Amino acid sequence: MIIGTLENGNKCVYDLPKGVKTAEQFTALIVGYNNKPWQREELQNQPILIGLNGPMYNGTAYLKSTGEEVTIIRYEQPSKY
């Protein structure tokens, strides 16, 4: 699990495809940052990853370790169709 921080200081968790398992792999894919004012606040300045769709808002969840509520930011493989 890779945990990040939103602009407002709250934590987020990145929901990534199976092939991206470490923070090093994640950061190696960053090609820019999302700056689309019409999108949700949680998506602002989130990484854009080469070869993946996203960032996408995927709701919230609670960390088992701390009980803290976090935003889930999802990325997925593009469809082959």
C-alpha positions in Angstrom: 0.0 0.0 0.0 1.3 3.4 -1.0 0.1 6.3 1.1 0.3 10.0 -0.1 -1.0 13.3 1.0 -3.7 15.5 -0.5 -3.3 19.3 -0.8 -5.4 19.8 2.3 -3.0 17.7 4.3 -5.2 14.6 4.6 -3.8 11.2 3.6 -4.7 9.2 0.6 -4.1 5.7 -0.5 -3.2 4.8 -4.1 -5.1 1.9 -5.6 -2.7 0.7 -8.3 -2.5 -2.1 -10.9 -0.8 -5.3 -9.6 2.5 -4.6 -11.4 3.1 -1.4 -9.3 4.1 -2.6 -5.8 6.7 -0.2 -4.4 7.0 3.6 -4.0 10.0 3.5 -6.3 8.0 1.9 -9.1 5.2 4.4 -8.5 7.5 7.5 -8.7 9.2 6.2 -11.8 5.9 6.3 -13.6 5.1 10.0 -12.8 5.0 12.1 -15.9 3.2 15.1 -14.5 0.5 16.2 -12.1 -3.2 16.6 -12.5 -4.4 20.2 -12.6 -8.0 20.1 -13.9 -10.1 22.6 -11.9 -13.3 21.0 -12.9 -12.4 17.7 -11.2 -12.7 16.9 -7.5 -10.5 18.6 -5.0 -9.0 15.3 -4.0 -7.6 14.8 -7.6 -5.8 18.2 -7.8 -2.0 17.8 -8.1 -2.2 14.0 -8.0 0.4 12.3 -10.1 -0.3 11.4 -13.7 1.3 8.0 -14.4 2.6 6.9 -17.8 0.6 4.2 -19.4 -2.2 4.2 -16.8 -5.7 5.8 -16.6 -6.1 8.2 -13.7 -6.0 9.6 -11.2 -9.7 8.8 -10.3 -11.6 9.3 -7.1 -12.5 5.9 -5.6 -14.2 7.0 -2.4 -12.9 6.7 1.2 -11.8 3.9 3.5 -10.3 3.6 7.0 -6.8 2.5 7.6 -6.7 -0.7 9.7 -3.5 0.4 11.4 -4.9 3.8 12.7 -8.6 3.9 12.0 -7.9 7.1 10.0 -10.2 7.9 7.1 -8.3 8.2 3.8 -9.3 9.1 0.2 -8.6 6.3 -2.3 -7.0 7.5 -5.6 -7.3 4.9 -8.3 -5.3 4.2 -11.4 -6.0 1.4 -13.9 -4.6 -0.2 -17.1 -6.2 1.2 -20.2 -8.8 -1.1 -21.9 -7.5 -3.2 -24.8 -10.6 -2.4 -26.8 
